[in-house]
Every structure is written in structure tokens, then in C-alpha cells.
Amino acid sequence: MHAPSAPILCSFSNPDELVESLAQFIIKSQKEAISKKGRFTLAVSGGSLPHQLGGLIDKPGVKWDKWQVFYADERIVPFDDEDSNHRLCQEQIWSKVPIPKENIHTLDPALIPAAMKGDDEDALEEIADAYEKDLIREFANKDSARFPIFDLVLLGVGPDGHTASLFPGHPLLSEDDRWVAFISDSPKPPARRVTLTFPVINHAARVAFVASGANKADTLHTVLDHPEQGLPASRVRPITPGQVYWFVDDAAASKVEYPKTPFKL
Ligand SMILES: O=C1O[C@H](COP(=O)(O)O)[C@@H](O)[C@H](O)[C@H]1O
């Protein structure tokens, strides 16, 4: 096992510059992946992140038909529910670009009604297993060893330091076997979710957090300046040669002492 490399923090003076630089970074990651392997594998989060992907719309050089997209986490709700990360991404980005529908890997909609209810966790296990099998089909014998190797994982960070659906103090933080896990007691509603696990996130070639706004300032300070506190976002440290980046605006970075790196492609 190689040591993880230190995060690279890039801060931008305004949200528009952040969105544009993020788009350039994603396109560069895509080009490198396609030239090596003919496809680009991406895991994407919900929350405020899909809105930040707007810089990709109408950009030349995006080979949408080569993208294979999974969700870093998803809430167990119907796809038309306002809590659905898929719905959010659909509204903010997928409906605005020519990505083939079959290249977006969602939870199995047929399994959602049962997973939304019931006292036992069998249906949650089943929906997480089905998503893991979809990942295995996409990655096995291509970009995986013990875990899949995503070309890029895009993450957000919540005020409590959670990322994907990995929450502070939750037993899922220690999951070291599964690719996809379920959670039935998320402290942030909705309670039932599935998430990629830390070993998957930390095997990615690149991981990029995106955060903007002064309401993220305290969280970023703790995550980046006090990783010893072990907040979930601090535990994202991809193994070498993987690299973690932070794309933030100056408001979100206002309390961070961790050194900033000028953005360059
Ligand atoms: O619940 C979630 O929260 C995180 C952070 O969301 P944000 O709105 O504070 O950016 C998000 O990354 C995750 O996908 C989502 O399910």
C-alpha cells in the first residue's frame, strides 16, 4: 500500500471562476482517460454539486458518449422526488447535454419502493447489492483490482463534514470490503441511502471536492487544517498515484490555513 498524497487546494475569487475551472479540470481528466482506455468513468454527488457542473454545458471537447457515470451516493426515494440526487443531476446537467441515458447508472428503480419501507434491511441490502453489481459489470476486467478505479470522483462536503453518505461517527466509516453500502439512519434526511465506500473513493485516480460559500468556511477549516479530527471529508486521501483536489471559492476558504495552490491544468 502506498502513502496517500496531500490534498491540493485551489481557491477562486468568485463562483463563476470556480465553475469554469472545474469544467476545464473535468475535461482534462476526461481526455486523459479516453486517450488511455477509450472511456471516462465518473462518480458524481448530489447536494450543491450538480449546479457547479454548469461550465460543461456546450463546451467543445466533451465526449459525452464516452462517459460512464455513477452516483457517489443516492437517496432512496423515487427519481421524481426532490431529494433524489439523480433528479437533481438530471435537472442541472444531464438534461442539458447529449449524454446517452444508458451511460448514467442509477439505482434500480424497481427496487426503490420496497427499499423505502419495511422494518428489516433486506430490501436496502438488495438495492445496494444491485448497484454494486452494476459497478462490477462496468469495472471488472477493466479498471479494477480489489476495488474499482474511477477516473474521477466529484464530492461535496456537508456542514458536519460528511461526504457522499458517509457521516461522522457512523460505523460505515470503517467499511473496508463493500463497494456500495446502504445506510438506514442517515442523520441528514432522507434516512435511507446508498453510498460508495471509502475504499472505492480512495482508489480513484482523482477525487475533487467542490465547495462554495461562507457557510462552508468552518467545515473546510476543520477538514483541511485538522484532519486528525477524522471528519469523513478528511478521510478522503486517495492512495498514490491518486490525488485529491479541493475546488473552492474564497468565501469557503476564508478560514483555512492550509496552503493554496494556483490552479493550472
Ligand atoms: O446529502 C448529501 O450531502 C452532501 C453535501 O451536500 P451539499 O449540499 O452541502 O453540497 C452531498 O455531497 C451528497 O451527495 C448528498 O447526498
The ligand as an SDF file (V2000), in Angstrom:
LIG
                    3D

 16 16  0  0  0  0  0  0  0  0999 V2000
  -26.6740   14.6450    1.4870 O   0  0  0  0  0  0  0  0  0  0  0  0
  -25.7720   14.9690    0.7320 C   0  0  0  0  0  0  0  0  0  0  0  0
  -24.9350   15.9770    1.0840 O   0  0  0  0  0  0  0  0  0  0  0  0
  -23.6390   16.1430    0.5010 C   0  0  0  0  0  0  0  0  0  0  0  0
  -23.2400   17.6050    0.6970 C   0  0  0  0  0  0  0  0  0  0  0  0
  -24.2510   18.4120    0.1320 O   0  0  0  0  0  0  0  0  0  0  0  0
  -24.1210   19.9820   -0.0430 P   0  0  0  0  0  0  0  0  0  0  0  0
  -25.4940   20.4350   -0.4910 O   0  0  0  0  0  0  0  0  0  0  0  0
  -23.7410   20.5580    1.2900 O   0  0  0  0  0  0  0  0  0  0  0  0
  -23.1090   20.2300   -1.0890 O   0  0  0  0  0  0  0  0  0  0  0  0
  -23.6420   15.7320   -0.9650 C   0  0  0  0  0  0  0  0  0  0  0  0
  -22.3420   15.7830   -1.4790 O   0  0  0  0  0  0  0  0  0  0  0  0
  -24.2580   14.3410   -1.0780 C   0  0  0  0  0  0  0  0  0  0  0  0
  -24.2190   13.8600   -2.4120 O   0  0  0  0  0  0  0  0  0  0  0  0
  -25.6740   14.4060   -0.6220 C   0  0  0  0  0  0  0  0  0  0  0  0
  -26.3700   13.1710   -0.7340 O   0  0  0  0  0  0  0  0  0  0  0  0
  1  2  2  0
  2  3  1  0
  2 15  1  0
  3  4  1  0
  4  5  1  0
  4 11  1  0
  5  6  1  0
  6  7  1  0
  7  8  2  0
  7  9  1  0
  7 10  1  0
 11 12  1  0
 11 13  1  0
 13 14  1  0
 13 15  1  0
 15 16  1  0
M  END
$$$$
